[in-house]
Amino acid sequence: MRLRLYALCTAIVRTVLRILHNPVKAALWYVGAALARAGVVEQHRVDRTTDLAWPRIVTGIARTSKSAADVAMIGIAVGTAGVAGVGIATPLALLGATLGAGVAGGTISLVSQRFGAERYDELDLVVKQSVWLTVLICSPLVVLFWTYPVELVSLISNDPETVQHAATYLQVMSVATVFIGLNLVGSRTLIGVDDSYSAMIARGGGAIVNIGLNAVFIFGLGMGVAGAALGSVIANVVTTGLFAYGLLGGRFPYVGTFPVTLSLSGPYFDASLTRDLVEISSPIAVKNLVHRTAQFPLLAIAASFGPEVVAAYTIARRVRDLTDTPSWGLKLASSSLVGQHLGRSDETGATAYGWDILRITIAIYVLVVVGVIAFAEPIAGVFVDDPATLPTATVFVQVSAISVFFFGVGGSAAGPLNAAGDTRWPLYARVFGLYAFAIPVAYLGTVALPVPVAGTVTLGITALYASFVLETLVPALVCFYRFASGKWRVVSRAYRPEAATAD
């Protein structure tokens, strides 16, 4: 019986992988190969980048499709107010992921450098520091979101129906907070040792389970936004269980064992590693927190135009997240490959990988922009068919295509910085882009501006469109400047394994 069950699981996994593997890997490789034939990049770097990036891209497609499916299902089952409620609650619900991603950013830096330097004995302790630090910083959010959901979402919107849906979604999702953070740590650990494939199986499998559960809870049981949140909670718990099982030496069908195995025995704490982890992770966590919290005033500004604009804005963000999935793989491939070369003190090789992956990213995102703009209206129509919302959502989707180009470029430029431990500059870039440009420009849409002859004029929703682009354009320019300067290579010397040993 156990053998038959194992064979069935293997067949299911193999079928899913065949569906997703070939088109994603082939598209990534052919774009890189075309650039290599043109003499823009080196083919061997294309090959290695493709092998490491494609599973992460598939993971991104699965997970962002889950988020997009949530909104689409809620749009069908509940309507515009439900979509607006989920859009308002999501930045709060994902604060745990925001902080967890910061810790995970430090994890991939320390893991990849030690993997490149063949210091495998230190991997167990690095991951343990990441796990307890994630639990420590995410746990208070569970209490906060469960206890005060209405009060928190009411800070963004005063529409009663929207607040009701948002509070329900936030309270249920609070249970998943710690698990979301732990899943990010598990994923970055595997990617840091060149195993994005196993990370894809765990997180992508969880996303597929999530979509199925949401369909049952939202449509089958009529649970609305609570069903969407409950599906996410269960899926994240399952994903954490898969990572724990694999990292403790368990074997998966069609995957085998993970390349990193943790021990339940001590030591559990290392002051030097924790100091390095906190030092590298803190700017990443703050950068992510700045981005997440900036969504609150932006959503509040969108809410001032009514639930239809909030829904359109939410749809555009989901589309941007979905079309940004190439960056999921390319950015982390850059962090891992650059970090491994830095761990071997090969700064020339690290720089070459950083530039080649950036060039591949630019080529891919040009294709993404053209495709999304061309099919903006049918894409928006997947989420909403309300005549009052669809035209605005269509324009927002087109704007998201321009915005996502700079998201991709900025992500690939930040990859080498994260690998080197030079994580303050991506933080500066995010703060500058959001608080000096995106939020002020969005706010201009709500005020009357003095204009000669005309008297006053209100930019209205046009300011939101401009804000959407500036949110990603400015950070991309800042990160590219820092990457091109090469100063990140100097910063990396303080975090390499030999530096830790010398201490």
C-alpha positions as CSV (number, residue, x, y, z in Angstrom):
1,M,0.0,0.0,0.0
2,R,2.8,2.4,0.9
3,L,4.6,1.6,-2.3
4,R,1.5,2.3,-4.4
5,L,1.0,5.6,-2.6
6,Y,4.6,6.6,-3.2
7,A,4.3,5.7,-6.9
8,L,1.0,7.7,-7.1
9,C,2.7,10.8,-5.5
10,T,5.7,10.4,-7.8
11,A,3.4,10.3,-10.9
12,I,1.5,13.4,-9.8
13,V,4.6,15.4,-9.1
14,R,6.2,14.3,-12.4
15,T,3.1,15.4,-14.4
16,V,2.9,18.8,-12.8
17,L,6.6,19.4,-13.4
18,R,6.4,18.4,-17.0
19,I,3.6,20.9,-17.5
20,L,5.5,23.8,-16.0
21,H,9.1,22.8,-16.6
22,N,9.5,22.9,-20.3
23,P,8.0,26.3,-21.3
24,V,9.6,28.2,-18.4
25,K,13.0,26.7,-18.7
26,A,13.0,26.8,-22.5
27,A,11.9,30.5,-22.6
28,L,14.5,31.5,-20.1
29,W,17.3,29.6,-21.9
30,Y,16.4,30.7,-25.4
31,V,16.4,34.4,-24.4
32,G,19.8,33.9,-22.8
33,A,21.1,31.9,-25.7
34,A,20.0,34.6,-28.2
35,L,22.0,37.2,-26.1
36,A,24.9,34.8,-26.0
37,R,24.9,34.5,-29.8
38,A,24.9,38.3,-30.1
39,G,27.9,38.4,-27.8
40,V,26.1,40.1,-25.0
41,V,26.5,37.4,-22.4
42,E,28.4,34.2,-21.9
43,Q,26.6,30.9,-22.7
44,H,28.0,29.0,-19.7
45,R,26.5,31.7,-17.4
46,V,23.2,31.4,-19.2
47,D,23.2,27.7,-18.6
48,R,23.9,27.9,-14.9
49,T,21.6,30.8,-14.4
50,T,18.8,29.0,-16.2
51,D,19.3,25.8,-14.1
52,L,19.1,27.7,-10.9
53,A,16.4,30.3,-11.8
54,W,13.7,28.3,-13.6
55,P,12.5,26.4,-10.5
56,R,12.2,29.6,-8.6
57,I,10.3,31.2,-11.5
58,V,7.9,28.3,-11.5
59,T,7.5,28.7,-7.7
60,G,6.7,32.4,-8.3
61,I,4.2,31.6,-11.0
62,A,2.5,29.1,-8.7
63,R,2.4,31.4,-5.7
64,T,1.5,34.6,-7.4
65,S,-1.2,32.7,-9.4
66,K,-2.5,31.7,-6.0
67,S,-2.8,35.3,-5.0
68,A,-4.3,36.3,-8.3
69,A,-6.7,33.4,-8.1
70,D,-7.8,34.6,-4.6
71,V,-8.7,38.0,-6.0
72,A,-10.4,36.5,-9.1
73,M,-12.5,34.0,-7.0
74,I,-13.4,36.7,-4.5
75,G,-14.4,39.0,-7.4
76,I,-16.8,36.4,-8.7
77,A,-18.2,35.2,-5.3
78,V,-18.3,38.5,-3.4
79,G,-17.8,41.4,-5.8
80,T,-15.9,44.6,-5.8
81,A,-16.1,45.2,-2.0
82,G,-14.6,41.8,-1.4
83,V,-11.7,42.5,-3.8
84,A,-11.1,45.9,-2.1
85,G,-11.2,44.3,1.3
86,V,-8.6,41.6,0.4
87,G,-6.5,44.4,-1.2
88,I,-6.5,46.5,2.0
89,A,-5.8,43.5,4.3
90,T,-3.0,41.9,2.3
91,P,-0.2,44.4,3.2
92,L,-1.0,43.9,6.9
93,A,-1.4,40.1,6.6
94,L,2.0,39.8,4.8
95,L,4.0,41.8,7.3
96,G,5.2,38.5,8.7
97,A,6.5,37.6,5.2
98,T,8.1,41.0,5.0
99,L,10.1,40.5,8.1
100,G,10.8,36.8,7.3
101,A,12.0,37.8,3.9
102,G,14.6,40.1,5.6
103,V,15.9,37.2,7.6
104,A,15.8,35.0,4.5
105,G,17.9,37.5,2.6
106,G,20.6,37.3,5.2
107,T,20.3,33.5,5.1
108,I,21.0,33.2,1.4
109,S,24.0,35.5,1.8
110,L,25.6,33.5,4.6
111,V,24.6,30.1,3.2
112,S,25.8,30.8,-0.4
113,Q,29.1,32.2,0.7
114,R,29.8,29.2,3.0
115,F,28.7,26.8,0.3
116,G,31.0,28.4,-2.2
117,A,33.9,28.2,0.3
118,E,33.0,24.6,1.0
119,R,32.3,25.4,4.7
120,Y,29.5,22.9,4.8
121,D,29.8,22.3,8.6
122,E,28.5,25.9,9.2
123,L,25.3,25.5,7.2
124,D,23.3,23.8,10.0
125,L,24.1,26.6,12.5
126,V,23.3,29.4,10.0
127,V,19.8,27.9,9.3
128,K,19.1,27.5,13.0
129,Q,19.9,31.1,13.7
130,S,17.5,32.1,10.9
131,V,14.7,29.9,12.3
132,W,14.7,31.1,15.8
133,L,15.1,34.8,14.7
134,T,12.1,34.4,12.3
135,V,9.9,32.9,15.1
136,L,11.0,35.7,17.5
137,I,10.1,38.6,15.2
138,C,6.9,37.2,13.6
139,S,5.1,35.9,16.7
140,P,4.0,39.3,18.1
141,L,2.2,40.0,14.8
142,V,0.0,36.9,15.2
143,V,-1.4,38.4,18.5
144,L,-1.8,41.9,17.0
145,F,-3.7,40.8,13.9
146,W,-5.9,38.4,15.7
147,T,-6.9,40.8,18.4
148,Y,-7.3,44.1,16.5
149,P,-8.2,43.4,12.9
150,V,-11.1,45.9,12.6
151,E,-9.1,48.7,14.2
152,L,-6.1,48.1,11.9
153,V,-8.0,48.0,8.6
154,S,-10.2,51.0,9.6
155,L,-7.0,53.1,9.5
156,I,-7.1,52.6,5.7
157,S,-10.7,52.6,4.7
158,N,-14.0,53.7,6.3
159,D,-16.3,51.9,3.9
160,P,-18.2,49.5,6.2
161,E,-18.5,46.6,3.7
162,T,-14.8,46.8,2.7
163,V,-13.7,47.0,6.4
164,Q,-15.8,43.9,7.2
165,H,-14.2,41.8,4.5
166,A,-10.7,43.2,5.2
167,A,-10.9,42.5,9.0
168,T,-12.1,38.9,8.4
169,Y,-9.3,38.2,6.0
170,L,-6.7,39.7,8.3
171,Q,-7.8,37.8,11.4
172,V,-7.8,34.4,9.8
173,M,-4.5,35.0,7.9
174,S,-2.8,36.0,11.2
175,V,-2.4,32.3,12.0
176,A,-0.1,31.8,9.0
177,T,2.3,34.6,9.9
178,V,5.1,32.6,11.4
179,F,4.8,29.8,8.9
180,I,5.1,32.2,6.0
181,G,8.4,33.5,7.4
182,L,9.8,30.0,8.0
183,N,8.9,29.0,4.5
184,L,11.0,31.9,3.1
185,V,14.0,30.8,5.2
186,G,13.7,27.2,4.0
187,S,13.5,28.3,0.4
188,R,16.5,30.7,0.6
189,T,18.6,28.0,2.3
190,L,18.1,25.6,-0.6
191,I,18.6,28.2,-3.3
192,G,21.9,29.2,-1.6
193,V,23.2,25.7,-2.1
194,D,22.1,25.5,-5.8
195,D,18.9,23.6,-5.1
196,S,16.1,25.8,-6.2
197,Y,14.3,22.7,-7.5
198,S,13.5,21.3,-4.1
199,A,12.4,24.7,-3.0
200,M,10.1,24.8,-6.0
201,I,8.5,21.5,-5.0
202,A,7.8,22.6,-1.4
203,R,6.5,26.1,-2.1
204,G,5.0,25.5,-5.5
205,G,3.2,22.4,-4.2
206,G,1.8,24.4,-1.3
207,A,0.5,27.0,-3.7
208,I,-1.3,24.4,-5.8
209,V,-2.9,23.0,-2.6
210,N,-3.9,26.6,-1.7
211,I,-5.7,27.2,-5.0
212,G,-7.6,23.9,-4.6
213,L,-8.6,24.6,-1.0
214,N,-9.7,28.2,-1.9
215,A,-12.0,26.9,-4.6
216,V,-13.6,24.5,-2.1
217,F,-13.9,27.0,0.7
218,I,-15.0,30.0,-1.4
219,F,-17.4,28.3,-3.8
220,G,-18.1,24.9,-2.3
221,L,-18.7,26.1,1.3
222,G,-19.5,29.7,0.6
223,M,-17.0,31.1,3.0
224,G,-16.0,34.1,1.0
225,V,-12.9,36.0,2.1
226,A,-12.6,33.8,5.2
227,G,-12.3,30.8,2.9
228,A,-9.5,32.5,0.9
229,A,-7.6,33.2,4.1
230,L,-8.2,29.7,5.6
231,G,-6.9,28.1,2.4
232,S,-3.7,30.1,2.7
233,V,-3.2,29.2,6.3
234,I,-3.5,25.5,5.7
235,A,-1.3,25.6,2.6
236,N,1.5,27.5,4.5
237,V,1.4,25.1,7.4
238,V,1.7,22.2,5.0
239,T,4.6,23.9,3.2
240,T,6.5,24.4,6.5
241,G,6.0,20.8,7.3
242,L,7.5,19.8,3.9
243,F,10.6,22.0,4.5
244,A,11.0,20.6,8.1
245,Y,10.7,17.1,6.9
246,G,13.2,17.6,4.1
247,L,15.7,19.6,6.1
248,L,15.7,16.9,8.8
249,G,16.7,14.2,6.3
250,G,13.3,13.1,4.9
251,R,13.1,11.8,1.3
252,F,10.6,13.1,-1.3
253,P,9.2,11.4,-4.4
254,Y,11.0,12.6,-7.5
255,V,13.3,14.8,-5.5
256,G,15.2,12.7,-3.0
257,T,16.9,14.3,0.0
258,F,17.7,18.0,0.5
259,P,21.4,18.9,0.1
260,V,21.3,20.6,3.5
261,T,20.5,18.4,6.6
262,L,19.8,19.9,10.0
263,S,20.5,18.2,13.3
264,L,18.0,18.4,16.2
265,S,21.0,18.4,18.6
266,G,23.0,21.4,19.6
267,P,24.6,23.8,19.3
268,Y,21.6,26.1,18.6
269,F,23.1,29.5,19.0
270,D,26.2,31.2,17.8
271,A,26.7,34.9,18.7
272,S,29.0,35.7,15.8
273,L,26.7,34.1,13.1
274,T,23.7,35.8,14.7
275,R,25.4,39.1,14.7
276,D,26.3,38.8,11.0
277,L,22.7,37.5,10.2
278,V,21.1,40.5,12.0
279,E,23.6,42.9,10.4
280,I,22.8,41.7,6.9
281,S,19.1,41.0,7.4
282,S,18.1,44.2,9.1
283,P,18.4,46.5,6.1
284,I,16.5,44.0,4.0
285,A,13.8,43.6,6.6
286,V,13.5,47.4,7.0
287,K,13.5,47.8,3.2
288,N,10.7,45.3,2.9
289,L,8.8,46.8,5.8
290,V,9.1,50.3,4.2
291,H,7.6,48.9,1.0
292,R,4.8,47.0,2.8
293,T,3.9,49.9,5.1
294,A,4.0,52.4,2.2
295,Q,1.0,50.4,0.8
296,F,-1.2,51.8,3.6
297,P,-1.1,55.4,2.6
298,L,-1.2,54.5,-1.1
299,L,-4.3,52.3,-0.5
300,A,-5.9,55.1,1.7
301,I,-5.3,57.5,-1.2
302,A,-6.9,55.0,-3.6
303,A,-9.8,54.5,-1.2
304,S,-10.5,58.2,-1.4
305,F,-11.6,57.6,-5.0
306,G,-14.0,54.8,-4.0
307,P,-14.0,51.0,-3.8
308,E,-13.9,50.6,-7.6
309,V,-10.5,52.3,-7.7
310,V,-9.2,50.3,-4.7
311,A,-10.3,47.1,-6.5
312,A,-8.6,48.2,-9.8
313,Y,-5.4,49.2,-7.8
314,T,-5.5,45.7,-6.1
315,I,-5.9,44.0,-9.4
316,A,-2.9,45.9,-10.9
317,R,-0.7,44.9,-8.0
318,R,-1.7,41.3,-8.4
319,V,-0.9,41.4,-12.1
320,R,2.4,43.1,-11.4
321,D,3.3,40.5,-8.9
322,L,2.5,37.7,-11.4
323,T,4.5,39.3,-14.2
324,D,7.4,39.9,-11.9
325,T,8.0,36.2,-11.4
326,P,11.0,36.1,-13.7
327,S,12.7,38.3,-11.1
328,W,12.0,35.7,-8.4
329,G,14.4,33.3,-10.2
330,L,16.9,35.8,-11.7
331,K,17.4,37.9,-8.6
332,L,17.9,34.9,-6.3
333,A,20.1,33.2,-8.9
334,S,22.2,36.3,-9.0
335,S,22.4,36.4,-5.2
336,S,23.4,32.7,-5.0
337,L,25.9,32.6,-7.9
338,V,27.5,35.9,-7.1
339,G,27.7,34.9,-3.4
340,Q,29.3,31.6,-4.2
341,H,32.0,33.3,-6.3
342,L,32.6,35.9,-3.5
343,G,32.9,33.0,-1.0
344,R,35.8,31.8,-3.2
345,S,37.2,35.4,-3.3
346,D,36.6,35.4,-7.1
347,E,35.4,39.0,-7.5
348,T,35.8,39.0,-11.3
349,G,33.5,36.0,-11.7
350,A,31.0,37.4,-9.3
351,T,30.9,40.7,-11.2
352,A,30.5,38.9,-14.5
353,Y,27.6,36.9,-13.3
354,G,25.9,40.0,-11.9
355,W,26.1,41.8,-15.3
356,D,25.1,38.8,-17.4
357,I,22.0,38.1,-15.3
358,L,21.1,41.8,-15.4
359,R,21.2,41.8,-19.2
360,I,19.1,38.6,-19.4
361,T,16.6,40.3,-17.1
362,I,16.3,43.4,-19.3
363,A,15.6,41.3,-22.4
364,I,12.9,39.2,-20.7
365,Y,11.1,42.1,-19.2
366,V,10.9,43.9,-22.5
367,L,8.9,40.9,-23.8
368,V,6.7,41.0,-20.6
369,V,5.9,44.7,-21.0
370,V,4.8,44.2,-24.6
371,G,2.6,41.2,-23.8
372,V,0.8,42.7,-20.8
373,I,0.1,46.0,-22.6
374,A,-1.3,44.2,-25.6
375,F,-3.7,42.1,-23.6
376,A,-4.5,44.5,-20.7
377,E,-8.2,44.4,-21.1
378,P,-8.8,40.7,-21.1
379,I,-6.3,40.3,-18.2
380,A,-8.3,42.8,-16.2
381,G,-11.5,41.1,-17.2
382,V,-10.3,37.9,-15.5
383,F,-10.7,39.6,-12.1
384,V,-13.7,41.8,-12.6
385,D,-16.5,42.4,-15.1
386,D,-18.1,45.3,-13.3
387,P,-18.5,48.1,-16.0
388,A,-17.7,50.7,-13.4
389,T,-14.4,49.0,-12.5
390,L,-13.1,47.3,-15.7
391,P,-12.0,50.4,-17.7
392,T,-9.9,51.7,-14.7
393,A,-8.5,48.3,-14.0
394,T,-7.4,48.0,-17.7
395,V,-5.4,51.2,-17.5
396,F,-3.9,50.2,-14.2
397,V,-2.8,46.8,-15.7
398,Q,-1.1,48.7,-18.6
399,V,0.7,50.9,-16.1
400,S,1.7,47.8,-14.1
401,A,3.5,46.5,-17.2
402,I,5.7,49.6,-17.3
403,S,6.2,49.4,-13.5
404,V,7.2,45.8,-13.5
405,F,10.0,46.4,-16.0
406,F,11.8,48.5,-13.4
407,F,10.9,46.0,-10.7
408,G,12.8,43.4,-12.6
409,V,15.8,45.5,-13.4
410,G,16.0,46.8,-9.8
411,G,15.7,43.2,-8.5
412,S,18.6,41.9,-10.6
413,A,20.8,44.9,-9.7
414,A,20.1,44.3,-6.0
415,G,20.9,40.6,-6.2
416,P,24.7,41.1,-6.1
417,L,24.3,43.7,-3.4
418,N,22.4,41.2,-1.2
419,A,24.9,38.5,-1.9
420,A,27.7,40.8,-0.8
421,G,26.0,41.9,2.4
422,D,25.7,45.4,1.0
423,T,22.0,45.5,1.9
424,R,21.7,49.1,3.0
425,W,21.6,50.5,-0.5
426,P,18.5,48.5,-1.6
427,L,16.9,49.9,1.6
428,Y,17.9,53.5,0.7
429,A,16.6,52.9,-2.8
430,R,13.2,51.7,-1.5
431,V,12.8,54.5,1.0
432,F,13.7,57.1,-1.5
433,G,11.4,55.8,-4.2
434,L,8.4,55.4,-2.0
435,Y,8.6,58.4,0.4
436,A,10.2,61.0,-1.8
437,F,8.3,60.1,-5.0
438,A,5.5,57.5,-5.0
439,I,3.5,58.6,-2.0
440,P,3.8,62.4,-2.5
441,V,2.9,62.1,-6.2
442,A,-0.1,59.9,-5.4
443,Y,-1.2,62.5,-2.8
444,L,-1.2,65.2,-5.5
445,G,-4.1,63.4,-7.0
446,T,-6.3,64.4,-4.0
447,V,-5.6,68.1,-3.9
448,A,-6.4,71.0,-6.2
449,L,-3.2,72.4,-7.8
450,P,-3.0,76.1,-8.8
451,V,-2.6,76.4,-12.6
452,P,-2.2,79.7,-14.6
453,V,-5.3,80.6,-16.6
454,A,-7.3,77.4,-15.5
455,G,-7.2,78.4,-11.9
456,T,-6.9,75.0,-10.2
457,V,-6.7,71.4,-11.5
458,T,-6.9,68.0,-9.8
459,L,-4.7,65.3,-11.2
460,G,-6.9,62.6,-9.7
461,I,-6.3,59.0,-10.6
462,T,-3.6,60.0,-13.1
463,A,-1.3,60.7,-10.1
464,L,-1.9,57.1,-8.9
465,Y,-0.7,55.9,-12.3
466,A,2.5,58.0,-12.1
467,S,3.0,56.8,-8.5
468,F,2.8,53.2,-9.6
469,V,5.7,53.7,-12.0
470,L,7.9,55.9,-9.7
471,E,7.6,53.2,-7.0
472,T,9.8,50.9,-9.0
473,L,11.7,53.3,-11.3
474,V,13.6,55.2,-8.6
475,P,14.8,52.2,-6.7
476,A,15.9,50.5,-9.9
477,L,18.1,53.6,-10.7
478,V,19.6,53.7,-7.2
479,C,20.4,49.9,-7.1
480,F,21.8,50.0,-10.6
481,Y,24.1,52.9,-9.6
482,R,25.4,51.0,-6.6
483,F,25.9,47.8,-8.5
484,A,27.8,49.5,-11.4
485,S,30.1,51.3,-8.9
486,G,31.5,47.9,-7.8
487,K,31.7,49.0,-4.1
488,W,29.6,46.0,-3.0
489,R,32.7,43.8,-3.7
490,V,34.6,45.6,-0.9
491,V,31.7,45.3,1.5
492,S,31.5,41.6,0.9
493,R,35.1,41.0,2.3
494,A,33.8,41.6,5.8
495,Y,31.3,38.7,5.6
496,R,33.2,36.0,3.8
497,P,33.9,32.7,5.7
498,E,37.6,33.5,6.0
499,A,36.8,36.8,7.7
500,A,34.5,34.9,10.2
501,T,37.3,32.4,10.9
502,A,39.8,35.2,11.5
503,D,37.5,36.8,14.1
